[in-house]
Amino acid sequence: MSEGIRRWTVVVAGCLLGGLLVAAFTGLPAFGTFEGHYGQLLVREAPGARGVANVVTGVVFDYRSMDTLIEELILFTAVAGVALLLRKTGEERSEAPEEAVSGRTAPATSALVRLVGLLFVGLDVLYGFHLAAHGHLSAGGGFQGGVVLASAFVLVYLVTDFEIFERLVSRTLLETVEAVSVGAFVLAGAAGLVWTGSYLLNVLPDGRVGRLLSGGHIFPLGLLVAFAVGAGIVLLLTEFLVQALIQREE
Amino acid sequence: MTGLVAAGFVMVAAAGTGVVLTRDPAEQAVSLSLFGLLLSVLFLLLDAPGVALSELVVGAVAVPLMVLLALSKAKDYARRHRAAEEPEEPEEQQEAEGEGE
């Protein structure tokens, strides 16, 4: 296809798609208004019906807990896939190749970064657990708690170097935590199947709105998801970190 | 729409354009991180703190870090291949000597 025809095809297709986009935007509801009846019903009914102060988490871990389980399995599959693809093969050996190949050394981490980083590692872990445990009460939930916990590990890597990071963070432990928490979520769903006849239906008491132990199974499921997501993301990053340090034998 | 939210939208649009216009992949990872930070601020302004937290860690930390690590691996690989092709005078060393003089 000649250059001219290609250009005209792009112009015509762009105009058509742009026109459709503008037409679609004119049909949008006004900014800040929400006309979803299902959503409005949930905001009205969920706190009383399920004992949750945070309706978003109520939807994610109760009304739509099946979707959450499948999302967690997607993350699990992604992590397992990365671990499988990036595994160390027979012709690779672990070494610090950076200096050997380029003749450059990475600049040392500054004292200020180390100090601030160390200060924040503890706070980060605390905040991660807070988010995971209070998903039914305030903003947050299992996924958010998990990614914040994972970022604490990134901070550890930032303030130390990879050798120390690898010694502190056992991959076997991470893999175990990941597998056990995903498995426990699946089994927790089976409890609903046994007692109520429906998979993942809540079997725990709802409690009073606003209490830590309320919202039925949202509290334990949130913690399980936080462990699974946190371990999964740290495993993912560790695999990439190890790859950056592996040398292929020639 | 309040002025703050409007400012948030403008910042995210500007940062997004900036990411597209950054052509060097390593620099793009850093600008992507800044974009993630601004996007999470916008989510917070739009009363979505949960999404803001996820975006902050995934968009501003995890994805750029993975991109940087993958780039470092790819560059290392390319360097090794070049070194294997011209074993006598590696390009890097010449540059380093030039800077020294």
Interface residues (C-beta under 8 A of the other chain):
Chain A: F31 G32 V56 T57 P97 E98 V101 S102 G103 L131 A139 G140 G141 F143 Q144 V147 V148 A150 S151 V154 I233 L236 L237 F240 L241 Q243 A244 R248 E250
Chain B: M1 P49 G50 L53 S54 V57 V58 V61 A62 L65 M66 L69 A70 S72 K73 D76 Y77 R79 R80 A83 A84 E92 Q93 A96
